[in-house]
Structure formats: C-alpha cells, structure tokens
Amino acid sequence: MITCRLSTILGSKRLKVADVCHATGIARATVDRYYYDQVKSFDREVLAKLCRYLQVKPGDLLVLVDQQDLFESWEQPIQPSEPKIKGGV
C-alpha cells in the first residue's frame, strides 16, 4: 500500500494546507485528499507541484508500506506513561 506523508511533511515544515494551495495553485479539495491520505490515484502534475514546493523527492512524499505493518502497529498495546510529580516528591 502506498501512503502519502503530506501531513507529516507539512507539520515538520510548519506549513498549512492553505499555504500549499496558495503557492501551488492546487485545489483545496485535492490537497486535502493528499493530506488525509485519501488519494485513489496519483496525478503526476500534482505530485510534481507538491515536490517542487516542499523541496522533497516523490519518495519522501509517497511511501510504500506493507499492509501487515499497518495492522501490527494497531495490535500493539499502548503502555501508559507514569505520571510526573511536581515538587520533587
């Protein structure tokens, strides 16, 4: 399965979806589909614009993930963190 890492990249660069739309001319609905990883097929022109604007390679934006890895990450129990006590007690 191919996943889109646009949300991660925008977060690391502290950019908003609106910034991408304004700078690239890509429609908000299209950028939202990439952001929320809901793209059914990838448009080469859109990918080129995103990569140029974000200064990344297509392999940084789109990542091949084994579906088994996705299920295993959901099956792992979440360990509660210990509460931090203020005041040195």
N, CA, C and O atoms as CSV, one atom per row, in Angstrom:
chain,resi,resn,atom,element,x,y,z
A,1,MET,N,N,0.841,-1.164,0.000
A,1,MET,CA,C,0.000,0.000,0.000
A,1,MET,C,C,0.895,1.239,0.000
A,1,MET,O,O,1.894,1.293,0.717
A,2,ILE,N,N,0.537,2.205,-0.789
A,2,ILE,CA,C,1.281,3.468,-0.834
A,2,ILE,C,C,0.564,4.471,0.059
A,2,ILE,O,O,-0.644,4.670,-0.064
A,3,THR,N,N,1.305,5.093,0.948
A,3,THR,CA,C,0.730,6.125,1.803
A,3,THR,C,C,1.376,7.466,1.489
A,3,THR,O,O,2.532,7.542,1.075
A,4,CYS,N,N,0.606,8.507,1.695
A,4,CYS,CA,C,1.086,9.863,1.446
A,4,CYS,C,C,1.453,10.510,2.774
A,4,CYS,O,O,0.667,10.491,3.721
A,5,ARG,N,N,2.631,11.073,2.836
A,5,ARG,CA,C,3.146,11.664,4.071
A,5,ARG,C,C,3.023,13.188,4.089
A,5,ARG,O,O,3.770,13.861,4.799
A,6,LEU,N,N,2.084,13.735,3.312
A,6,LEU,CA,C,1.969,15.191,3.226
A,6,LEU,C,C,1.733,15.818,4.595
A,6,LEU,O,O,2.338,16.842,4.910
A,7,SER,N,N,0.873,15.231,5.407
A,7,SER,CA,C,0.595,15.826,6.717
A,7,SER,C,C,1.857,15.867,7.582
A,7,SER,O,O,2.095,16.850,8.283
A,8,THR,N,N,2.651,14.820,7.536
A,8,THR,CA,C,3.894,14.771,8.308
A,8,THR,C,C,4.887,15.816,7.816
A,8,THR,O,O,5.528,16.498,8.616
A,9,ILE,N,N,5.009,15.937,6.511
A,9,ILE,CA,C,5.950,16.900,5.931
A,9,ILE,C,C,5.517,18.328,6.241
A,9,ILE,O,O,6.344,19.162,6.610
A,10,LEU,N,N,4.225,18.611,6.093
A,10,LEU,CA,C,3.749,19.964,6.407
A,10,LEU,C,C,3.975,20.283,7.877
A,10,LEU,O,O,4.374,21.397,8.218
A,11,GLY,N,N,3.725,19.315,8.745
A,11,GLY,CA,C,3.951,19.532,10.172
A,11,GLY,C,C,5.406,19.837,10.483
A,11,GLY,O,O,5.701,20.726,11.282
A,12,SER,N,N,6.315,19.106,9.856
A,12,SER,CA,C,7.740,19.327,10.124
A,12,SER,C,C,8.217,20.672,9.593
A,12,SER,O,O,9.163,21.257,10.121
A,13,LYS,N,N,7.557,21.160,8.545
A,13,LYS,CA,C,7.936,22.454,7.967
A,13,LYS,C,C,7.061,23.595,8.496
A,13,LYS,O,O,7.228,24.755,8.119
A,14,ARG,N,N,6.130,23.237,9.374
A,14,ARG,CA,C,5.204,24.211,9.970
A,14,ARG,C,C,4.437,24.990,8.899
A,14,ARG,O,O,4.322,26.214,8.948
A,15,LEU,N,N,3.921,24.234,7.938
A,15,LEU,CA,C,3.123,24.813,6.861
A,15,LEU,C,C,1.678,24.364,7.001
A,15,LEU,O,O,1.389,23.329,7.603
A,16,LYS,N,N,0.783,25.150,6.442
A,16,LYS,CA,C,-0.637,24.820,6.450
A,16,LYS,C,C,-1.062,24.390,5.049
A,16,LYS,O,O,-0.403,24.706,4.059
A,17,VAL,N,N,-2.170,23.668,4.990
A,17,VAL,CA,C,-2.724,23.254,3.703
A,17,VAL,C,C,-2.997,24.483,2.847
A,17,VAL,O,O,-2.754,24.464,1.640
A,18,ALA,N,N,-3.497,25.545,3.458
A,18,ALA,CA,C,-3.792,26.777,2.721
A,18,ALA,C,C,-2.530,27.356,2.083
A,18,ALA,O,O,-2.592,27.903,0.982
A,19,ASP,N,N,-1.391,27.244,2.759
A,19,ASP,CA,C,-0.118,27.723,2.201
A,19,ASP,C,C,0.218,26.966,0.918
A,19,ASP,O,O,0.648,27.559,-0.071
A,20,VAL,N,N,0.016,25.656,0.948
A,20,VAL,CA,C,0.312,24.814,-0.214
A,20,VAL,C,C,-0.604,25.184,-1.376
A,20,VAL,O,O,-0.149,25.336,-2.509
A,21,CYS,N,N,-1.893,25.327,-1.088
A,21,CYS,CA,C,-2.867,25.667,-2.135
A,21,CYS,C,C,-2.528,27.002,-2.782
A,21,CYS,O,O,-2.538,27.131,-4.007
A,22,HIS,N,N,-2.233,27.981,-1.959
A,22,HIS,CA,C,-1.936,29.325,-2.466
A,22,HIS,C,C,-0.669,29.328,-3.325
A,22,HIS,O,O,-0.641,29.945,-4.390
A,23,ALA,N,N,0.362,28.649,-2.867
A,23,ALA,CA,C,1.650,28.674,-3.568
A,23,ALA,C,C,1.664,27.822,-4.840
A,23,ALA,O,O,2.376,28.142,-5.792
A,24,THR,N,N,0.885,26.747,-4.858
A,24,THR,CA,C,0.954,25.814,-5.988
A,24,THR,C,C,-0.208,25.944,-6.965
A,24,THR,O,O,-0.105,25.523,-8.117
A,25,GLY,N,N,-1.308,26.526,-6.507
A,25,GLY,CA,C,-2.494,26.603,-7.356
A,25,GLY,C,C,-3.297,25.309,-7.385
A,25,GLY,O,O,-4.230,25.175,-8.176
A,26,ILE,N,N,-2.941,24.363,-6.534
A,26,ILE,CA,C,-3.681,23.102,-6.445
A,26,ILE,C,C,-4.950,23.355,-5.629
A,26,ILE,O,O,-4.910,24.044,-4.610
A,27,ALA,N,N,-6.067,22.798,-6.076
A,27,ALA,CA,C,-7.348,22.985,-5.391
A,27,ALA,C,C,-7.290,22.440,-3.964
A,27,ALA,O,O,-6.624,21.441,-3.693
A,28,ARG,N,N,-7.993,23.110,-3.066
A,28,ARG,CA,C,-8.006,22.715,-1.654
A,28,ARG,C,C,-8.470,21.264,-1.489
A,28,ARG,O,O,-7.887,20.513,-0.707
A,29,ALA,N,N,-9.505,20.873,-2.215
A,29,ALA,CA,C,-10.019,19.501,-2.100
A,29,ALA,C,C,-8.954,18.476,-2.480
A,29,ALA,O,O,-8.867,17.409,-1.871
A,30,THR,N,N,-8.156,18.798,-3.476
A,30,THR,CA,C,-7.091,17.889,-3.913
A,30,THR,C,C,-6.007,17.784,-2.848
A,30,THR,O,O,-5.570,16.683,-2.514
A,31,VAL,N,N,-5.576,18.912,-2.318
A,31,VAL,CA,C,-4.541,18.899,-1.278
A,31,VAL,C,C,-5.062,18.179,-0.041
A,31,VAL,O,O,-4.316,17.440,0.600
A,32,ASP,N,N,-6.328,18.384,0.302
A,32,ASP,CA,C,-6.919,17.685,1.448
A,32,ASP,C,C,-6.864,16.170,1.269
A,32,ASP,O,O,-6.575,15.449,2.224
A,33,ARG,N,N,-7.135,15.681,0.067
A,33,ARG,CA,C,-7.073,14.233,-0.178
A,33,ARG,C,C,-5.652,13.707,0.047
A,33,ARG,O,O,-5.472,12.630,0.615
A,34,TYR,N,N,-4.663,14.451,-0.389
A,34,TYR,CA,C,-3.275,14.047,-0.151
A,34,TYR,C,C,-2.945,14.150,1.342
A,34,TYR,O,O,-2.298,13.263,1.898
A,35,TYR,N,N,-3.385,15.218,1.981
A,35,TYR,CA,C,-3.101,15.458,3.400
A,35,TYR,C,C,-3.676,14.344,4.278
A,35,TYR,O,O,-3.012,13.857,5.193
A,36,TYR,N,N,-4.914,13.951,3.988
A,36,TYR,CA,C,-5.580,12.918,4.788
A,36,TYR,C,C,-5.362,11.508,4.234
A,36,TYR,O,O,-6.019,10.560,4.662
A,37,ASP,N,N,-4.443,11.378,3.285
A,37,ASP,CA,C,-4.066,10.091,2.705
A,37,ASP,C,C,-5.285,9.353,2.149
A,37,ASP,O,O,-5.476,8.164,2.404
A,38,GLN,N,N,-6.099,10.073,1.392
A,38,GLN,CA,C,-7.309,9.501,0.802
A,38,GLN,C,C,-7.257,9.510,-0.724
A,38,GLN,O,O,-8.296,9.449,-1.382
A,39,VAL,N,N,-6.070,9.585,-1.279
A,39,VAL,CA,C,-5.904,9.647,-2.730
A,39,VAL,C,C,-6.064,8.243,-3.316
A,39,VAL,O,O,-5.438,7.290,-2.853
A,40,LYS,N,N,-6.905,8.133,-4.335
A,40,LYS,CA,C,-7.125,6.844,-5.007
A,40,LYS,C,C,-6.104,6.630,-6.124
A,40,LYS,O,O,-5.627,5.514,-6.329
A,41,SER,N,N,-5.772,7.701,-6.842
A,41,SER,CA,C,-4.746,7.646,-7.885
A,41,SER,C,C,-3.951,8.942,-7.825
A,41,SER,O,O,-4.476,9.993,-7.456
A,42,PHE,N,N,-2.682,8.851,-8.194
A,42,PHE,CA,C,-1.785,9.988,-8.050
A,42,PHE,C,C,-1.580,10.683,-9.386
A,42,PHE,O,O,-1.166,10.060,-10.364
A,43,ASP,N,N,-1.871,11.971,-9.421
A,43,ASP,CA,C,-1.698,12.793,-10.616
A,43,ASP,C,C,-0.245,13.264,-10.652
A,43,ASP,O,O,0.239,13.869,-9.696
A,44,ARG,N,N,0.442,12.988,-11.745
A,44,ARG,CA,C,1.865,13.351,-11.840
A,44,ARG,C,C,2.090,14.848,-11.741
A,44,ARG,O,O,3.078,15.282,-11.148
A,45,GLU,N,N,1.196,15.646,-12.308
A,45,GLU,CA,C,1.345,17.101,-12.245
A,45,GLU,C,C,1.209,17.599,-10.808
A,45,GLU,O,O,1.973,18.458,-10.368
A,46,VAL,N,N,0.240,17.062,-10.087
A,46,VAL,CA,C,0.055,17.444,-8.682
A,46,VAL,C,C,1.276,17.036,-7.870
A,46,VAL,O,O,1.782,17.822,-7.069
A,47,LEU,N,N,1.749,15.815,-8.072
A,47,LEU,CA,C,2.943,15.358,-7.352
A,47,LEU,C,C,4.145,16.245,-7.640
A,47,LEU,O,O,4.903,16.582,-6.731
A,48,ALA,N,N,4.319,16.621,-8.896
A,48,ALA,CA,C,5.448,17.482,-9.266
A,48,ALA,C,C,5.350,18.832,-8.567
A,48,ALA,O,O,6.346,19.340,-8.053
A,49,LYS,N,N,4.158,19.413,-8.548
A,49,LYS,CA,C,3.977,20.712,-7.885
A,49,LYS,C,C,4.243,20.610,-6.389
A,49,LYS,O,O,4.904,21.474,-5.813
A,50,LEU,N,N,3.731,19.558,-5.763
A,50,LEU,CA,C,3.956,19.378,-4.327
A,50,LEU,C,C,5.437,19.186,-4.024
A,50,LEU,O,O,5.967,19.789,-3.091
A,51,CYS,N,N,6.099,18.350,-4.808
A,51,CYS,CA,C,7.524,18.096,-4.578
A,51,CYS,C,C,8.366,19.351,-4.777
A,51,CYS,O,O,9.271,19.626,-3.990
A,52,ARG,N,N,8.068,20.112,-5.827
A,52,ARG,CA,C,8.821,21.354,-6.064
A,52,ARG,C,C,8.609,22.335,-4.915
A,52,ARG,O,O,9.570,22.913,-4.408
A,53,TYR,N,N,7.365,22.527,-4.504
A,53,TYR,CA,C,7.073,23.493,-3.443
A,53,TYR,C,C,7.700,23.072,-2.111
A,53,TYR,O,O,8.279,23.896,-1.404
A,54,LEU,N,N,7.581,21.797,-1.779
A,54,LEU,CA,C,8.080,21.312,-0.489
A,54,LEU,C,C,9.565,20.969,-0.518
A,54,LEU,O,O,10.163,20.687,0.520
A,55,GLN,N,N,10.160,20.996,-1.717
A,55,GLN,CA,C,11.570,20.660,-1.910
A,55,GLN,C,C,11.875,19.258,-1.379
A,55,GLN,O,O,12.813,19.046,-0.610
A,56,VAL,N,N,11.039,18.307,-1.823
A,56,VAL,CA,C,11.226,16.903,-1.471
A,56,VAL,C,C,11.182,16.069,-2.748
A,56,VAL,O,O,10.783,16.555,-3.806
A,57,LYS,N,N,11.590,14.835,-2.639
A,57,LYS,CA,C,11.506,13.893,-3.751
A,57,LYS,C,C,10.191,13.122,-3.634
A,57,LYS,O,O,9.626,13.032,-2.545
A,58,PRO,N,N,9.701,12.570,-4.738
A,58,PRO,CA,C,8.464,11.789,-4.665
A,58,PRO,C,C,8.527,10.668,-3.622
A,58,PRO,O,O,7.520,10.354,-2.986
A,59,GLY,N,N,9.696,10.073,-3.450
A,59,GLY,CA,C,9.860,9.011,-2.458
A,59,GLY,C,C,9.762,9.494,-1.026
A,59,GLY,O,O,9.539,8.697,-0.115
A,60,ASP,N,N,9.927,10.801,-0.814
A,60,ASP,CA,C,9.736,11.371,0.520
A,60,ASP,C,C,8.250,11.579,0.798
A,60,ASP,O,O,7.790,11.446,1.932
A,61,LEU,N,N,7.520,11.903,-0.245
A,61,LEU,CA,C,6.093,12.202,-0.127
A,61,LEU,C,C,5.246,10.929,-0.125
A,61,LEU,O,O,4.292,10.813,0.644
A,62,LEU,N,N,5.599,9.985,-0.980
A,62,LEU,CA,C,4.858,8.727,-1.093
A,62,LEU,C,C,5.735,7.584,-0.613
A,62,LEU,O,O,6.878,7.446,-1.047
A,63,VAL,N,N,5.203,6.773,0.277
A,63,VAL,CA,C,5.981,5.689,0.868
A,63,VAL,C,C,5.215,4.378,0.717
A,63,VAL,O,O,4.012,4.315,0.969
A,64,LEU,N,N,5.925,3.339,0.306
A,64,LEU,CA,C,5.336,2.012,0.203
A,64,LEU,C,C,5.385,1.356,1.582
A,64,LEU,O,O,6.457,1.168,2.156
A,65,VAL,N,N,4.204,1.010,2.101
A,65,VAL,CA,C,4.102,0.414,3.429
A,65,VAL,C,C,3.462,-0.961,3.285
A,65,VAL,O,O,2.439,-1.110,2.617
A,66,ASP,N,N,4.060,-1.949,3.906
A,66,ASP,CA,C,3.483,-3.286,3.907
A,66,ASP,C,C,2.215,-3.249,4.755
A,66,ASP,O,O,2.243,-2.763,5.885
A,67,GLN,N,N,1.111,-3.752,4.226
A,67,GLN,CA,C,-0.154,-3.701,4.957
A,67,GLN,C,C,-0.063,-4.435,6.284
A,67,GLN,O,O,-0.734,-4.049,7.241
A,68,GLN,N,N,0.737,-5.466,6.366
A,68,GLN,CA,C,0.894,-6.186,7.631
A,68,GLN,C,C,1.471,-5.263,8.697
A,68,GLN,O,O,1.095,-5.356,9.865
A,69,ASP,N,N,2.390,-4.364,8.303
A,69,ASP,CA,C,2.962,-3.411,9.249
A,69,ASP,C,C,1.886,-2.508,9.830
A,69,ASP,O,O,1.942,-2.158,11.009
A,70,LEU,N,N,0.908,-2.128,9.016
A,70,LEU,CA,C,-0.170,-1.269,9.493
A,70,LEU,C,C,-0.989,-1.972,10.559
A,70,LEU,O,O,-1.343,-1.362,11.568
A,71,PHE,N,N,-1.297,-3.247,10.349
A,71,PHE,CA,C,-2.103,-3.987,11.317
A,71,PHE,C,C,-1.329,-4.271,12.590
A,71,PHE,O,O,-1.899,-4.229,13.680
A,72,GLU,N,N,-0.052,-4.556,12.473
A,72,GLU,CA,C,0.754,-4.838,13.658
A,72,GLU,C,C,0.864,-3.620,14.553
A,72,GLU,O,O,0.867,-3.759,15.776
A,73,SER,N,N,0.954,-2.434,13.979
A,73,SER,CA,C,1.066,-1.226,14.799
A,73,SER,C,C,-0.218,-0.980,15.580
A,73,SER,O,O,-0.175,-0.412,16.671
A,74,TRP,N,N,-1.368,-1.403,15.034
A,74,TRP,CA,C,-2.641,-1.232,15.747
A,74,TRP,C,C,-2.813,-2.276,16.839
A,74,TRP,O,O,-3.526,-2.039,17.814
A,75,GLU,N,N,-2.169,-3.429,16.689
A,75,GLU,CA,C,-2.339,-4.509,17.649
A,75,GLU,C,C,-1.471,-4.333,18.883
A,75,GLU,O,O,-1.753,-4.935,19.919
A,76,GLN,N,N,-0.437,-3.535,18.801
A,76,GLN,CA,C,0.461,-3.363,19.929
A,76,GLN,C,C,-0.234,-2.555,21.018
A,76,GLN,O,O,-0.761,-1.477,20.745
A,77,PRO,N,N,-0.239,-3.064,22.248
A,77,PRO,CA,C,-0.893,-2.321,23.326
A,77,PRO,C,C,-0.132,-1.041,23.642
A,77,PRO,O,O,1.094,-0.981,23.548
A,78,ILE,N,N,-0.870,-0.054,24.006
A,78,ILE,CA,C,-0.270,1.227,24.383
A,78,ILE,C,C,0.061,1.172,25.865
A,78,ILE,O,O,-0.799,0.886,26.697
A,79,GLN,N,N,1.302,1.447,26.177
A,79,GLN,CA,C,1.743,1.436,27.562
A,79,GLN,C,C,1.500,2.806,28.185
A,79,GLN,O,O,1.970,3.815,27.659
A,80,PRO,N,N,0.778,2.852,29.290
A,80,PRO,CA,C,0.557,4.157,29.925
A,80,PRO,C,C,1.865,4.687,30.492
A,80,PRO,O,O,2.674,3.940,31.040
A,81,SER,N,N,2.049,5.971,30.349
A,81,SER,CA,C,3.260,6.569,30.906
A,81,SER,C,C,3.005,6.894,32.372
A,81,SER,O,O,1.876,7.158,32.786
A,82,GLU,N,N,4.079,6.867,33.136
A,82,GLU,CA,C,3.941,7.171,34.556
A,82,GLU,C,C,3.729,8.660,34.734
A,82,GLU,O,O,4.371,9.466,34.060
A,83,PRO,N,N,2.829,9.035,35.642
A,83,PRO,CA,C,2.583,10.465,35.853
A,83,PRO,C,C,3.816,11.142,36.436
A,83,PRO,O,O,4.538,10.568,37.252
A,84,LYS,N,N,4.034,12.356,36.004
A,84,LYS,CA,C,5.163,13.128,36.516
A,84,LYS,C,C,4.678,13.931,37.720
A,84,LYS,O,O,3.663,14.624,37.655
A,85,ILE,N,N,5.408,13.826,38.795
A,85,ILE,CA,C,5.027,14.517,40.023
A,85,ILE,C,C,5.880,15.758,40.159
A,85,ILE,O,O,7.109,15.701,40.101
A,86,LYS,N,N,5.202,16.888,40.342
A,86,LYS,CA,C,5.922,18.148,40.512
A,86,LYS,C,C,6.358,18.301,41.960
A,86,LYS,O,O,5.746,17.736,42.866
A,87,GLY,N,N,7.386,19.045,42.165
A,87,GLY,CA,C,7.835,19.371,43.507
A,87,GLY,C,C,8.849,18.395,44.067
A,87,GLY,O,O,9.189,18.471,45.248
A,88,GLY,N,N,9.344,17.472,43.241
A,88,GLY,CA,C,10.419,16.582,43.666
A,88,GLY,C,C,10.002,15.517,44.654
A,88,GLY,O,O,10.861,14.981,45.354
A,89,VAL,N,N,8.739,15.185,44.747
A,89,VAL,CA,C,8.286,14.164,45.696
A,89,VAL,C,C,8.465,12.803,45.115
A,89,VAL,O,O,8.141,11.808,45.763
